[in-house]
Amino acid sequence: MSLQIGIVGLPNVGKSTLFTALTRKQVLAANYPFATIDPNVGVVEVPDDRVDQLAAHSKSQKVIHATVEFLDIAGLVRGASQGEGLGNKFLSNIRETDAIAMVVRAFPDPNVVHVANRVDPREDVEIIMTELAIADLETVTRRQEGMQGKARAGLTRELERELAAIEAIRSALAEGKPARTVPVTDEDAPFVRSLQLLTAKPILYVVNCDEAQLSDGGWENGVEHLSPRIPVSAKLESELASLAPEEAREMLAGLGLAESGLDRIIRVGFDALGLMTFFTSGPEETRAWTIRKGTKAPQAAGTIHTDFEKAFIRAEIINWKDFVELGESGAREKGKLRIEGKEYVMRDGDVAHFRVGV
């Protein structure tokens, strides 16, 4: 599975500049509202040194990292849920994503016009969250009315349960609470997912700041209450993207930064969605596979090929560090290779060899 993150925000907060830097894909980044109309899409490899170390040990011919797909979506304005700006076109693009990276502006720059003629990240967030909530409220109200019509023809247990779930969500939205704050049972989860509610998605708050704000913590002013919040300088990321990897690492070190904005967004995004990585490694290929935390071995095998889940027999598991240090045969000799069955819950960093039937 590939993580898909929609980059959203008000016009001229640095969304397209950030997207260009993160994906190294040149898109229009002009100093006026709605420079982005259709969502630009860029697929980025997930930085993971473990993949490269495993590949080096296995002398793999191919190296395949996990990927994240970024969508740069048109700028939102107040009233988008009522059709202002690009309105519902913007909102429909967000519905397709796994998570939302909400970019808010903290950097001061008189040469870059803010759509509201001010720099206030707190208000940026409030405008966007209000528009998302209004759009969701309209969605659940329409669905509720349709379901009530069906109920008049005969109320089934399933319909009654779904009506209760949608009423709980509608009440929360009416009170200004996002849909993700409403507890959902496993039984109701598929129905709630079918609504594709915007406020049900995990949100990463990306604060676009300058280097001084990165250093002195000034980027947090107005967003202290948000979580998870990620400081990023789109301008700095643009500079890093133009450098060779070693030069980029030296520049980050010189600024006292342990990782780039891309690394932070991906790491926090994975955590917000409850994702993790396992590996397969051999002479032909080393590959990172993305799965949800709590995934059992047969389902992990199924991410490689759907038939593997059905024909699963067992999994041979080695921690990636042991694999790099000892190799498969050495890990077996040292007792570091474990034979696991259908109930084994995969761990982040597992190197797996799945045994399946014909």
C-alpha positions as CSV (number, residue, x, y, z in Angstrom):
1,M,0.0,0.0,0.0
2,S,1.2,3.5,-0.8
3,L,0.4,6.4,1.6
4,Q,-1.4,9.3,-0.2
5,I,-1.2,12.7,1.4
6,G,-3.1,15.8,0.1
7,I,-1.2,19.1,0.6
8,V,-3.8,21.7,1.3
9,G,-4.0,25.3,2.6
10,L,-5.0,28.8,1.8
11,P,-3.6,30.4,-1.4
12,N,0.0,31.7,-1.1
13,V,1.0,29.8,2.0
14,G,3.7,27.9,0.2
15,K,1.9,24.6,-0.7
16,S,3.2,24.4,-4.3
17,T,6.7,25.5,-3.3
18,L,6.7,22.7,-0.7
19,F,5.4,20.2,-3.1
20,T,8.0,21.1,-5.7
21,A,10.8,20.7,-3.1
22,L,9.4,17.4,-1.7
23,T,8.9,15.7,-5.0
24,R,11.5,17.5,-7.1
25,K,8.8,17.9,-9.7
26,Q,8.4,21.3,-11.1
27,V,4.9,22.7,-10.9
28,L,3.5,26.2,-11.2
29,A,4.2,28.1,-8.0
30,A,3.0,31.7,-8.8
31,N,2.4,34.6,-6.5
32,Y,-1.4,34.8,-6.9
33,P,-4.4,32.7,-5.8
34,F,-5.4,29.5,-7.6
35,A,-2.0,29.1,-9.4
36,T,-2.8,25.4,-8.8
37,I,-6.1,24.3,-10.3
38,D,-5.8,20.5,-11.0
39,P,-4.0,18.5,-8.3
40,N,-0.4,17.9,-9.2
41,V,0.7,14.4,-8.2
42,G,4.2,13.3,-7.2
43,V,5.4,9.9,-5.9
44,V,8.3,10.1,-3.5
45,E,10.5,7.3,-2.1
46,V,10.4,7.0,1.6
47,P,13.9,7.6,3.0
48,D,14.9,4.5,4.8
49,D,18.6,3.6,5.4
50,R,17.5,0.1,6.3
51,V,16.6,-0.7,2.7
52,D,20.0,0.4,1.5
53,Q,21.9,-1.6,4.1
54,L,19.8,-4.7,3.4
55,A,20.4,-4.3,-0.3
56,A,24.2,-3.8,0.2
57,H,24.4,-7.0,2.2
58,S,22.3,-9.0,-0.3
59,K,24.0,-7.4,-3.3
60,S,20.5,-6.9,-4.7
61,Q,20.1,-6.1,-8.4
62,K,17.0,-4.0,-7.6
63,V,16.2,-1.8,-4.6
64,I,12.6,-0.7,-4.1
65,H,11.7,1.8,-1.3
66,A,8.2,2.3,0.0
67,T,6.6,5.3,-1.5
68,V,4.4,8.2,-0.5
69,E,2.1,10.0,-3.1
70,F,1.7,13.7,-2.6
71,L,-1.1,15.6,-4.1
72,D,-0.8,19.4,-4.4
73,I,-4.4,20.6,-4.2
74,A,-5.8,24.0,-5.2
75,G,-5.8,26.7,-2.5
76,L,-8.9,26.9,-0.3
77,V,-10.6,30.2,0.6
78,R,-13.3,31.0,3.1
79,G,-16.7,29.9,1.7
80,A,-15.2,27.0,-0.4
81,S,-18.0,24.7,1.0
82,Q,-20.5,27.1,-0.6
83,G,-18.6,27.2,-3.9
84,E,-16.2,30.1,-3.3
85,G,-12.9,29.8,-5.1
86,L,-12.7,26.4,-6.6
87,G,-15.2,25.2,-4.0
88,N,-16.3,21.6,-4.3
89,K,-13.6,20.7,-6.8
90,F,-11.0,21.3,-4.1
91,L,-13.0,19.3,-1.5
92,S,-13.6,16.3,-3.8
93,N,-9.8,16.0,-4.4
94,I,-9.2,15.8,-0.7
95,R,-11.7,13.0,-0.3
96,E,-9.4,10.6,-2.2
97,T,-6.4,11.0,0.1
98,D,-5.4,8.9,3.2
99,A,-4.3,12.0,5.2
100,I,-4.2,15.7,4.9
101,A,-1.1,17.9,5.3
102,M,-2.5,21.3,6.1
103,V,0.0,23.9,5.3
104,V,-0.3,27.2,7.3
105,R,1.9,30.2,6.9
106,A,4.1,31.6,9.6
107,F,6.9,33.2,7.5
108,P,6.7,37.0,7.1
109,D,7.3,38.2,3.5
110,P,5.8,41.4,2.1
111,N,6.6,40.2,-1.4
112,V,4.3,37.2,-1.1
113,V,0.7,38.4,-0.8
114,H,-1.5,36.5,1.7
115,V,-5.1,36.1,0.6
116,A,-6.3,37.7,3.8
117,N,-3.5,40.3,3.9
118,R,-2.2,39.0,7.2
119,V,0.0,36.2,8.6
120,D,-2.0,34.3,11.2
121,P,-1.5,30.5,11.2
122,R,-4.2,30.0,13.9
123,E,-6.8,31.7,11.7
124,D,-5.6,29.8,8.6
125,V,-6.4,26.5,10.4
126,E,-9.8,27.8,11.7
127,I,-10.9,28.7,8.1
128,I,-9.8,25.4,6.6
129,M,-11.3,23.3,9.5
130,T,-14.6,25.2,9.3
131,E,-14.9,24.6,5.5
132,L,-14.1,20.9,5.9
133,A,-16.7,20.6,8.7
134,I,-19.4,22.4,6.8
135,A,-18.8,20.1,3.8
136,D,-18.9,17.0,6.0
137,L,-22.1,18.2,7.6
138,E,-23.7,18.5,4.2
139,T,-22.5,15.1,3.3
140,V,-24.0,13.4,6.3
141,T,-27.2,15.3,6.2
142,R,-27.8,14.2,2.6
143,R,-27.0,10.6,3.5
144,Q,-29.2,10.7,6.6
145,E,-32.2,12.0,4.6
146,G,-31.8,9.2,2.1
147,M,-31.5,6.6,4.8
148,Q,-34.6,7.9,6.6
149,G,-36.5,7.5,3.4
150,K,-35.4,3.9,3.3
151,A,-36.3,3.4,7.0
152,R,-39.9,4.4,6.3
153,A,-40.2,1.5,3.9
154,G,-38.8,-0.9,6.6
155,L,-36.2,-0.5,9.4
156,T,-33.6,-3.3,9.4
157,R,-31.1,-3.8,12.2
158,E,-28.3,-2.7,9.9
159,L,-30.1,0.4,8.8
160,E,-31.0,1.3,12.4
161,R,-27.3,0.9,13.5
162,E,-26.1,3.0,10.6
163,L,-28.7,5.7,11.3
164,A,-27.4,5.9,14.9
165,A,-23.8,6.2,13.7
166,I,-24.6,8.9,11.3
167,E,-26.6,10.9,13.8
168,A,-23.7,10.7,16.3
169,I,-21.4,12.1,13.5
170,R,-23.9,14.8,12.5
171,S,-24.2,15.9,16.2
172,A,-20.5,16.2,16.6
173,L,-20.0,18.2,13.4
174,A,-22.9,20.5,14.4
175,E,-20.9,21.2,17.6
176,G,-17.8,22.0,15.7
177,K,-16.0,18.7,16.4
178,P,-14.3,16.7,13.6
179,A,-15.8,13.3,12.6
180,R,-12.7,11.5,13.9
181,T,-13.6,12.3,17.5
182,V,-16.7,10.0,17.2
183,P,-16.1,6.5,18.4
184,V,-16.8,3.9,15.7
185,T,-17.3,0.2,16.2
186,D,-15.6,-2.4,14.0
187,E,-19.1,-3.2,12.7
188,D,-19.8,0.4,11.7
189,A,-16.3,1.2,10.4
190,P,-17.0,0.2,6.7
191,F,-20.1,2.3,6.6
192,V,-18.3,5.4,8.1
193,R,-15.4,4.9,5.6
194,S,-17.9,4.9,2.7
195,L,-18.9,8.5,3.7
196,Q,-15.4,9.7,2.8
197,L,-15.6,12.4,5.5
198,L,-12.9,15.1,5.3
199,T,-12.7,15.6,9.1
200,A,-12.3,11.9,9.7
201,K,-8.9,11.9,8.0
202,P,-5.7,12.3,10.0
203,I,-4.4,15.8,9.7
204,L,-0.7,16.8,9.8
205,Y,-0.3,20.5,10.5
206,V,2.7,21.7,8.4
207,V,3.9,25.2,9.6
208,N,5.7,26.9,6.8
209,C,8.3,29.1,8.4
210,D,11.7,30.7,7.7
211,E,15.1,29.5,9.0
212,A,15.1,32.0,11.9
213,Q,11.7,30.6,13.1
214,L,13.0,27.1,12.8
215,S,16.0,27.9,15.0
216,D,14.3,30.0,17.7
217,G,11.0,28.1,17.9
218,G,9.0,31.1,16.7
219,W,7.1,28.8,14.3
220,E,5.0,27.6,17.2
221,N,3.3,30.9,17.8
222,G,-0.4,30.4,17.3
223,V,-0.2,26.6,16.7
224,E,0.8,25.4,20.1
225,H,-2.5,23.6,20.6
226,L,-2.2,21.6,17.3
227,S,-0.9,18.0,17.1
228,P,0.9,16.7,15.2
229,R,2.5,19.9,14.1
230,I,5.6,19.9,11.8
231,P,7.8,22.9,11.2
232,V,9.0,23.1,7.6
233,S,10.7,25.8,5.6
234,A,9.6,25.4,2.0
235,K,12.3,27.7,0.9
236,L,15.0,25.7,2.7
237,E,13.5,22.4,1.3
238,S,13.8,23.9,-2.2
239,E,17.5,24.6,-1.6
240,L,18.0,21.1,-0.2
241,A,16.3,19.5,-3.2
242,S,18.8,21.1,-5.5
243,L,21.8,19.7,-3.7
244,A,23.5,16.3,-3.9
245,P,22.5,14.0,-1.0
246,E,25.8,14.4,0.9
247,E,25.7,18.2,0.5
248,A,22.1,18.3,1.7
249,R,23.1,16.3,4.8
250,E,25.9,18.7,5.5
251,M,23.6,21.7,5.1
252,L,21.1,20.2,7.6
253,A,23.8,19.4,10.1
254,G,25.1,23.0,9.8
255,L,21.6,24.2,10.7
256,G,21.4,21.9,13.6
257,L,18.6,19.8,12.0
258,A,18.5,16.0,12.2
259,E,16.2,15.5,9.3
260,S,14.6,17.2,6.3
261,G,11.0,18.4,6.2
262,L,10.2,15.5,3.8
263,D,11.5,13.0,6.4
264,R,9.5,14.6,9.1
265,I,6.2,14.7,7.1
266,I,6.6,11.0,6.0
267,R,7.6,9.8,9.5
268,V,4.7,11.7,11.2
269,G,2.3,10.6,8.4
270,F,3.2,6.9,8.9
271,D,2.7,7.2,12.6
272,A,-0.7,9.1,12.2
273,L,-2.0,6.4,10.0
274,G,-0.6,3.5,12.0
275,L,1.7,2.2,9.3
276,M,5.0,0.4,9.4
277,T,7.5,-1.4,7.1
278,F,8.7,-4.9,6.7
279,F,11.3,-6.1,4.1
280,T,12.1,-8.8,1.7
281,S,15.8,-9.1,0.6
282,G,17.8,-11.3,-1.7
283,P,20.2,-11.1,-4.7
284,E,17.4,-10.2,-7.1
285,E,15.6,-7.6,-5.1
286,T,15.4,-5.8,-1.7
287,R,12.1,-4.2,-1.1
288,A,10.2,-2.2,1.6
289,W,6.5,-3.1,2.1
290,T,4.1,-0.8,3.9
291,I,1.5,-2.4,6.1
292,R,-0.7,-1.3,9.0
293,K,0.5,-1.9,12.6
294,G,-1.1,-5.1,13.9
295,T,-1.1,-6.9,10.5
296,K,-0.6,-10.7,10.8
297,A,1.8,-12.6,8.7
298,P,-0.7,-14.1,6.2
299,Q,-2.0,-10.6,5.4
300,A,1.5,-9.2,5.1
301,A,2.3,-12.0,2.6
302,G,-0.9,-10.9,0.8
303,T,0.6,-7.5,0.1
304,I,3.3,-9.2,-2.0
305,H,0.7,-11.3,-3.9
306,T,-3.0,-11.9,-3.0
307,D,-2.5,-15.7,-3.5
308,F,0.2,-15.8,-0.8
309,E,-2.4,-15.0,1.9
310,K,-4.6,-17.9,0.9
311,A,-1.7,-20.3,0.5
312,F,0.3,-19.1,3.6
313,I,2.1,-21.9,5.5
314,R,4.7,-20.1,7.7
315,A,7.0,-17.1,7.8
316,E,10.7,-17.0,8.4
317,I,11.4,-13.8,10.2
318,I,14.8,-12.0,10.9
319,N,15.2,-8.6,12.5
320,W,16.8,-6.3,9.8
321,K,19.8,-5.6,12.0
322,D,20.5,-9.3,12.5
323,F,20.1,-9.8,8.7
324,V,22.6,-7.1,7.9
325,E,25.1,-8.4,10.5
326,L,24.7,-12.2,9.9
327,G,22.8,-12.8,6.7
328,E,20.1,-15.4,6.4
329,S,22.3,-18.5,7.0
330,G,24.2,-16.8,9.8
331,A,21.0,-15.7,11.5
332,R,19.7,-19.3,11.3
333,E,22.9,-20.7,12.8
334,K,22.8,-18.1,15.7
335,G,19.1,-18.7,16.4
336,K,18.1,-15.3,15.2
337,L,15.7,-16.6,12.5
338,R,12.3,-17.4,13.9
339,I,9.6,-19.6,12.3
340,E,6.2,-17.9,12.8
341,G,2.7,-19.1,12.0
342,K,-0.6,-17.5,11.0
343,E,-1.1,-15.6,14.3
344,Y,2.2,-13.8,14.2
345,V,1.8,-10.0,14.3
346,M,4.4,-8.4,12.1
347,R,6.9,-6.0,13.6
348,D,8.5,-2.9,12.1
349,G,11.8,-3.9,10.6
350,D,11.1,-7.6,10.1
351,V,12.8,-9.2,7.1
352,A,10.4,-11.9,6.0
353,H,10.6,-15.0,3.8
354,F,7.1,-16.4,3.4
355,R,6.5,-20.1,2.7
356,V,3.3,-20.7,0.7
357,G,1.6,-23.7,-0.8
358,V,1.1,-24.2,-4.5
